[in-house]
């Protein structure tokens, strides 16, 4: 197996790792209850998706 002949400097390692950070998950607003929710998913607060109730929640019933 080939091994590196010289070690990589700290700056070279940092440049490579500059794009390894995590991005925050995007959130959209529910048009029914105006709570934050993940896009293209049923709202966990009210249970609506695309203008109709998909999941019955305790607060809705």
Backbone as CSV, one residue per row, in Angstrom:
resi,resn,N_x,N_y,N_z,CA_x,CA_y,CA_z,C_x,C_y,C_z
1,UNK,0.841,-1.183,0.000,0.000,0.000,0.000,0.883,1.242,0.000
2,UNK,0.576,2.229,-0.819,1.374,3.456,-0.812,1.067,4.291,0.422
3,UNK,2.105,4.869,0.958,1.984,5.736,2.121,2.515,7.114,1.763
4,UNK,2.000,8.161,2.409,2.507,9.489,2.121,3.951,9.640,2.563
5,UNK,4.729,10.287,1.713,6.143,10.456,2.030,6.346,11.585,3.040
6,UNK,5.546,12.651,2.904,5.650,13.779,3.836,4.264,14.062,4.433
7,UNK,4.262,14.644,5.609,2.980,14.971,6.241,2.397,16.227,5.609
8,UNK,1.068,16.340,5.640,0.395,17.521,5.117,0.432,18.609,6.176
9,UNK,0.629,19.837,5.732,0.672,20.958,6.667,-0.723,21.216,7.237
10,UNK,-0.785,21.984,8.338,-2.063,22.302,8.964,-2.927,23.165,8.051
11,UNK,-2.290,24.075,7.317,-3.078,24.931,6.428,-3.663,24.131,5.267
12,UNK,-2.931,23.184,4.748,-3.446,22.359,3.659,-4.604,21.492,4.147
13,UNK,-4.476,20.954,5.351,-5.556,20.158,5.924,-6.787,21.020,6.167
14,UNK,-6.577,22.235,6.665,-7.702,23.137,6.938,-8.403,23.554,5.657
15,UNK,-7.651,23.765,4.584,-8.261,24.126,3.297,-9.141,22.994,2.784
16,UNK,-8.705,21.781,2.965,-9.488,20.642,2.510,-10.766,20.496,3.339
17,UNK,-10.671,20.764,4.641,-11.813,20.577,5.531,-12.739,21.794,5.579
18,UNK,-12.461,22.808,4.797,-13.253,24.032,4.851,-14.703,23.799,4.442
19,UNK,-14.985,22.785,3.627,-16.333,22.536,3.130,-17.015,21.371,3.841
20,UNK,-16.458,20.902,4.932,-17.017,19.747,5.627,-18.030,20.117,6.698
21,UNK,-18.434,21.384,6.766,-19.356,21.807,7.804,-20.774,21.354,7.478
22,UNK,-21.635,21.336,8.479,-23.028,20.965,8.310,-23.860,22.205,8.015
23,UNK,-24.837,22.046,7.159,-25.739,23.149,6.866,-27.027,22.957,7.667
24,UNK,-27.630,24.049,8.047,-28.882,23.990,8.792,-30.001,23.504,7.876
25,UNK,-30.898,22.721,8.439,-32.032,22.216,7.668,-32.971,23.370,7.354
26,UNK,-33.453,23.427,6.124,-34.345,24.508,5.732,-35.731,24.258,6.312
27,UNK,-36.405,25.335,6.658,-37.757,25.239,7.206,-38.650,26.206,6.453
28,UNK,-39.867,25.764,6.185,-40.839,26.624,5.539,-42.013,26.835,6.495
29,UNK,-42.873,27.743,6.145,-44.002,28.067,7.007,-45.233,27.309,6.549
30,UNK,-45.934,26.734,7.505,-47.184,26.030,7.199,-48.249,27.071,6.845
31,UNK,-48.920,26.939,5.694,-49.931,27.933,5.321,-51.186,27.875,6.195
32,UNK,-51.387,26.770,6.925,-52.585,26.621,7.744,-52.390,27.214,9.145
33,UNK,-51.313,26.819,9.838,-51.115,27.257,11.226,-49.921,28.193,11.386
34,UNK,-49.163,28.434,10.320,-48.018,29.350,10.295,-46.890,28.930,11.235
35,UNK,-46.757,27.651,11.490,-45.629,27.119,12.264,-44.534,26.700,11.298
36,UNK,-43.305,26.597,11.776,-42.192,26.140,10.955,-42.299,24.633,10.758
37,UNK,-42.049,24.180,9.522,-42.084,22.750,9.211,-41.079,22.471,8.109
38,UNK,-40.717,21.218,7.953,-39.836,20.814,6.874,-40.618,20.859,5.567
39,UNK,-39.999,21.321,4.474,-40.727,21.397,3.212,-41.100,20.009,2.667
40,UNK,-42.222,19.940,1.993,-42.747,18.714,1.363,-43.062,17.631,2.395
41,UNK,-43.476,18.036,3.587,-43.848,17.090,4.642,-45.110,17.580,5.341
42,UNK,-45.815,16.655,5.977,-47.009,17.003,6.731,-46.595,17.847,7.935
43,UNK,-47.375,18.867,8.234,-47.081,19.728,9.381,-47.297,18.930,10.662
44,UNK,-46.302,18.849,11.552,-46.482,18.071,12.786,-47.424,18.751,13.776
45,UNK,-47.652,20.044,13.622,-48.509,20.784,14.546,-49.988,20.591,14.227
46,UNK,-50.368,20.803,12.952,-51.796,20.741,12.604,-52.157,19.534,11.740
47,UNK,-51.189,18.860,11.123,-51.463,17.668,10.326,-51.932,17.946,8.914
48,UNK,-51.756,19.177,8.419,-52.192,19.522,7.069,-51.035,19.430,6.084
49,UNK,-51.381,19.112,4.829,-50.415,19.109,3.733,-51.159,19.455,2.458
50,UNK,-50.676,20.450,1.745,-51.277,20.925,0.492,-52.754,21.277,0.658
51,UNK,-53.073,21.935,1.769,-54.425,22.444,1.961,-55.446,21.470,2.491
52,UNK,-55.068,20.243,2.771,-56.042,19.317,3.339,-55.441,18.563,4.517
53,UNK,-56.302,18.085,5.401,-55.851,17.405,6.611,-55.476,15.965,6.265
54,UNK,-54.246,15.600,6.564,-53.749,14.249,6.275,-53.732,13.417,7.551
55,UNK,-53.234,14.009,8.624,-53.091,13.319,9.893,-53.956,14.044,10.915
56,UNK,-54.787,13.301,11.620,-55.588,13.904,12.677,-54.724,14.075,13.913
57,UNK,-54.639,15.295,14.420,-53.853,15.570,15.620,-54.798,15.827,16.789
58,UNK,-54.249,15.789,17.999,-55.062,15.999,19.198,-55.608,17.425,19.260
59,UNK,-54.802,18.403,18.808,-55.234,19.789,18.850,-56.327,20.072,17.833
60,UNK,-56.283,19.381,16.699,-57.276,19.619,15.642,-58.627,18.998,15.983
61,UNK,-58.616,17.885,16.729,-59.889,17.211,17.023,-60.446,17.559,18.369
